[in-house]
């Protein structure tokens, strides 16, 4: 599997993670089949995990190459000194141009795969800004202030605008051109435009302690996300 490298030096490596690829090993996925394992084999060096992306989320992700940088980045993430921006395509027209969602999150004891909103959970905060409105969908720029698991997904569902595809918390079905384009005639078996979480980690911005400069690392949109936007702009105008 090709993993596009966005930035690399002697201290860090930053890549554009494809969707449907697990970040780190778990009970279902061995290390060699994860992003971590693939990257370690590619550069022949041990890597340290600084943050994660859900399996079906594409986009920018950062690993450190040594313990000192790993410690610095962990502290930077913990102190909210790393700016993260996501793009998300959600269901419905979001009427407010900007918004802040503050709802605590905790584990869902009924399912180890899920999280839930709860007044007994840890504080979580997400900012969003409307970038583009369509008839049935909205493109959002999303900035998670905190970094709780599934935070963006839960917060968007809370405001009744879940991600257009989110198998855990909302719609599980792929999106087809026939859903967007009126009077579309299928030619044989129709393939979906996109069949995974409609969320892309666009950028990371942080201070590099050894280079003494602020880095902003940007991950180009993958084909499926771009195709969906193209179809919405053409066939799902407000």
ZITA-V381935 format. One record per pair of residues at least 12 apart in sequence whose C-alpha atoms are under 7 Angstrom apart, sorted by the first residue. I is the first residue (numbers start at 1). GAP is how many residues later the second one is. D is the distance in Angstrom with one decimal. If there is no record, write none. Layout:
i=I gap=GAP d=D
i=I gap=GAP d=D
//
This chain:
i=3 gap=12 d=6.7
i=3 gap=13 d=6.6
i=3 gap=14 d=6.5
i=4 gap=12 d=5.5
i=6 gap=211 d=6.9
i=11 gap=53 d=6.0
i=11 gap=54 d=5.1
i=11 gap=55 d=6.4
i=11 gap=58 d=6.5
i=12 gap=51 d=5.7
i=12 gap=52 d=4.3
i=12 gap=53 d=5.3
i=13 gap=49 d=6.0
i=13 gap=50 d=5.4
i=13 gap=51 d=6.4
i=14 gap=46 d=6.8
i=14 gap=47 d=5.7
i=14 gap=48 d=4.4
i=14 gap=49 d=6.3
i=15 gap=45 d=5.7
i=15 gap=46 d=5.6
i=15 gap=47 d=6.7
i=16 gap=43 d=4.7
i=16 gap=44 d=4.7
i=16 gap=45 d=6.5
i=16 gap=203 d=5.5
i=17 gap=41 d=5.2
i=17 gap=42 d=5.0
i=17 gap=43 d=6.2
i=17 gap=44 d=6.6
i=18 gap=40 d=5.0
i=18 gap=41 d=6.8
i=19 gap=36 d=6.3
i=19 gap=37 d=4.6
i=19 gap=38 d=5.2
i=19 gap=39 d=4.5
i=20 gap=35 d=5.1
i=20 gap=36 d=4.6
i=21 gap=13 d=6.3
i=21 gap=14 d=6.5
i=21 gap=34 d=5.1
i=21 gap=35 d=6.8
i=22 gap=12 d=5.1
i=22 gap=13 d=6.2
i=22 gap=33 d=4.5
i=23 gap=12 d=4.9
i=23 gap=13 d=6.0
i=23 gap=29 d=6.3
i=23 gap=30 d=6.5
i=23 gap=32 d=6.6
i=24 gap=12 d=5.6
i=46 gap=19 d=6.7
i=47 gap=16 d=6.2
i=47 gap=17 d=5.8
i=47 gap=18 d=5.0
i=48 gap=15 d=5.7
i=48 gap=16 d=5.1
i=48 gap=17 d=6.2
i=48 gap=22 d=6.3
i=49 gap=14 d=5.3
i=49 gap=15 d=6.7
i=50 gap=12 d=6.5
i=50 gap=13 d=5.7
i=50 gap=14 d=6.9
i=50 gap=20 d=6.5
i=50 gap=23 d=6.4
i=50 gap=24 d=5.9
i=56 gap=140 d=5.9
i=56 gap=141 d=5.4
i=57 gap=140 d=6.1
i=57 gap=142 d=5.5
i=57 gap=143 d=5.7
i=58 gap=141 d=6.9
i=58 gap=142 d=4.9
i=58 gap=143 d=6.1
i=59 gap=141 d=5.3
i=59 gap=142 d=4.3
i=59 gap=143 d=5.8
i=59 gap=160 d=5.5
i=60 gap=141 d=5.5
i=60 gap=142 d=6.2
i=60 gap=143 d=6.0
i=60 gap=144 d=6.9
i=60 gap=158 d=6.6
i=60 gap=159 d=5.3
i=80 gap=65 d=7.0
i=81 gap=125 d=6.6
i=82 gap=122 d=6.8
i=82 gap=123 d=5.7
i=82 gap=124 d=4.9
i=83 gap=121 d=5.6
i=83 gap=122 d=5.0
i=83 gap=123 d=6.6
i=84 gap=59 d=5.9
i=84 gap=60 d=6.7
i=84 gap=119 d=5.8
i=84 gap=120 d=4.8
i=84 gap=121 d=6.7
i=85 gap=56 d=6.8
i=85 gap=57 d=5.7
i=85 gap=58 d=4.9
i=85 gap=116 d=6.3
i=85 gap=117 d=5.6
i=85 gap=118 d=5.3
i=85 gap=119 d=6.7
i=86 gap=55 d=5.8
i=86 gap=56 d=4.9
i=86 gap=57 d=6.4
i=86 gap=113 d=7.0
i=86 gap=114 d=5.5
i=86 gap=115 d=4.3
i=86 gap=116 d=5.0
i=86 gap=117 d=7.0
i=87 gap=53 d=5.7
i=87 gap=54 d=4.9
i=87 gap=55 d=6.0
i=87 gap=112 d=5.9
i=87 gap=113 d=5.2
i=87 gap=114 d=6.5
i=87 gap=115 d=6.3
i=88 gap=51 d=5.8
i=88 gap=52 d=5.2
i=88 gap=53 d=6.6
i=88 gap=75 d=6.7
i=88 gap=110 d=5.8
i=88 gap=111 d=4.5
i=88 gap=112 d=6.4
i=89 gap=48 d=6.7
i=89 gap=49 d=5.7
i=89 gap=50 d=4.6
i=89 gap=51 d=6.3
i=89 gap=74 d=5.9
i=89 gap=75 d=5.9
i=89 gap=109 d=5.6
i=89 gap=110 d=6.8
i=90 gap=47 d=5.6
i=90 gap=48 d=5.4
i=90 gap=49 d=6.5
i=90 gap=71 d=5.7
i=90 gap=72 d=5.5
i=90 gap=73 d=4.1
i=90 gap=74 d=4.6
i=91 gap=45 d=6.4
i=91 gap=46 d=4.7
i=91 gap=47 d=6.6
i=91 gap=70 d=5.2
i=91 gap=71 d=5.9
i=91 gap=72 d=6.1
i=91 gap=73 d=4.9
i=92 gap=44 d=4.7
i=92 gap=45 d=4.5
i=92 gap=46 d=6.3
i=92 gap=69 d=6.2
i=93 gap=40 d=6.2
i=93 gap=41 d=6.8
i=93 gap=42 d=6.8
i=93 gap=43 d=6.1
i=93 gap=44 d=5.5
i=93 gap=45 d=5.4
i=94 gap=44 d=6.2
i=97 gap=32 d=5.8
i=97 gap=33 d=5.1
i=98 gap=30 d=5.6
i=98 gap=31 d=4.4
i=98 gap=32 d=6.3
i=99 gap=28 d=5.8
i=99 gap=29 d=5.4
i=99 gap=30 d=6.7
i=100 gap=26 d=5.7
i=100 gap=27 d=4.4
i=100 gap=28 d=6.5
i=101 gap=24 d=5.6
i=101 gap=25 d=5.1
i=101 gap=26 d=6.3
i=101 gap=54 d=6.4
i=102 gap=22 d=5.8
i=102 gap=23 d=4.5
i=102 gap=24 d=6.6
i=103 gap=14 d=6.5
i=103 gap=20 d=6.5
i=103 gap=21 d=5.6
i=103 gap=22 d=6.7
i=104 gap=13 d=5.8
i=104 gap=14 d=5.7
i=104 gap=15 d=5.9
i=104 gap=17 d=4.8
i=104 gap=18 d=5.0
i=104 gap=19 d=4.3
i=104 gap=20 d=5.0
i=105 gap=12 d=4.5
i=105 gap=13 d=5.6
i=105 gap=16 d=4.5
i=105 gap=17 d=5.3
i=105 gap=18 d=6.6
i=105 gap=19 d=6.5
i=106 gap=12 d=6.4
i=106 gap=15 d=4.4
i=106 gap=16 d=6.3
i=115 gap=35 d=6.7
i=124 gap=22 d=5.5
i=124 gap=24 d=6.6
i=125 gap=19 d=6.3
i=125 gap=20 d=5.4
i=125 gap=21 d=5.7
i=126 gap=17 d=5.9
i=126 gap=18 d=4.4
i=126 gap=19 d=5.6
i=126 gap=26 d=6.9
i=127 gap=15 d=5.9
i=127 gap=16 d=5.0
i=127 gap=17 d=6.2
i=128 gap=12 d=6.4
i=128 gap=13 d=5.6
i=128 gap=14 d=4.4
i=128 gap=15 d=6.1
i=129 gap=12 d=5.1
i=129 gap=13 d=6.5
i=133 gap=105 d=6.9
i=134 gap=98 d=6.7
i=134 gap=102 d=5.7
i=134 gap=103 d=5.0
i=134 gap=104 d=4.9
i=135 gap=101 d=5.3
i=135 gap=102 d=5.4
i=135 gap=103 d=4.2
i=136 gap=100 d=7.0
i=163 gap=35 d=6.0
i=164 gap=34 d=6.1
i=165 gap=31 d=6.2
i=165 gap=32 d=5.0
i=165 gap=33 d=5.7
i=166 gap=31 d=5.2
i=174 gap=18 d=6.0
i=174 gap=20 d=5.9
i=174 gap=21 d=4.2
i=174 gap=22 d=7.0
i=175 gap=17 d=5.5
i=175 gap=18 d=5.8
i=175 gap=19 d=5.6
i=175 gap=20 d=6.4
i=176 gap=15 d=6.9
i=176 gap=16 d=4.5
i=176 gap=17 d=5.4
i=177 gap=16 d=6.5
i=180 gap=52 d=7.0
i=180 gap=55 d=6.1
i=180 gap=56 d=6.1
i=181 gap=54 d=5.3
i=193 gap=31 d=6.1
i=193 gap=34 d=6.6
i=193 gap=35 d=6.1
i=194 gap=30 d=5.3
i=194 gap=31 d=6.9
i=194 gap=34 d=6.9
i=202 gap=16 d=5.7
i=202 gap=17 d=5.2
i=203 gap=13 d=6.8
i=203 gap=14 d=5.4
i=203 gap=15 d=4.4
i=203 gap=16 d=6.2
i=204 gap=12 d=5.7
i=204 gap=13 d=5.3
i=204 gap=14 d=6.8
i=205 gap=12 d=6.4
//
